[in-house]
């Protein structure tokens, strides 16, 4: 069976066999796979998939599953066990956004989260007093995994029912 991006697979990772995963990107004879865990690590960006949701059923999941950015690993294709289904498009987009792959064109490299932006005011006219010092402005990135959980329904959970 051939393997494609967006395929649901099972992998041996994190000391456990058969973890649910999704192929995010192919690279020759290897694939970048994000794999899930049943453990809530209380911090960091994640996507939560409920077991009985329309997003959870294609895997199928045995419990609610958390996908973390740190659980992306490069696997040889021969080590992947595809289940013959593809990840639902909404969940796939959430997972790709979590790791920085926001579009197929961006799949060649992870995009770092935006950093602080220094505000640069227009210089004042020569006759006016000097403006107060500039400040650092940090934009709020709606897709920044470092700032919050991603979810299709905006609650920190991807349940596929919203």
Beta strands, then each sheet from edge to edge (+ up, - down):
strand 1: 7-13
strand 2: 16-27
strand 3: 30-37
strand 4: 46-49
strand 5: 65-76
strand 6: 81-86
strand 7: 117-118
strand 8: 136-137
sheet 1: 4+ 5- 3+ 2- 1+ 6-
sheet 2: 7+ 8-
end
